[in-house]
Amino acid sequence: MAEGDSSSSTPGFFRGHWEGWKEYWGERFAFLDNYKKHISHRENPISSWSESDVEEFIASDPIHGPTLKTAREAVKIASVGSAIGALSSAGVAWKYSKSPHGTVLSLGAGAVFGWTFGQEVANHWLQIYRLDTMSAQVKFLDWWVNKSEGRS
């Protein structure tokens, strides 16, 4: 009986460890709070939007529109970097090892490295470090929810 009482009053190893790190990780992922009203506890999910809807927002908002357009261009550059990284690393792995699992791992790693490198190129080329892209994305989501629910 004493063992049952003591184990229920003190948290287990993992729960105690999680409680210790919860605040730390909460601070590291605080940027997700900006999106919280759009992604959590919604009765109905946000309907999907098209390219023309994004272009309409870009044309209608003189402040956040150009920032969103620049952020979308950066994603295209990063995607190209990801494709180049994936194909080149997988090609080199296949050429020298002929190992299917090594080629697949190299393909995945090359895609991640290429995306990261492409994002850095876009960051400097388009000067994204000067823009508040998160604010533009949140404004777009607000605009889209209002438009899709007929409150525009």
Secondary structure, DSSP 4 states (H G I P E B T S, - for coil): -HHHHHHHHS--HHHHHHHHHHHHHHHHTGGGGGGHHHHSS-SSPPPP--HHHHHHHHHH-TTHHHHHHHHHHHHHHHHHHHHHHHHHHHHHHHHHH--HHHHHHHHHHHHHHHHHHHHHHHHHHTTGGGS-HHHHHHHHHHHHHHHHTT--
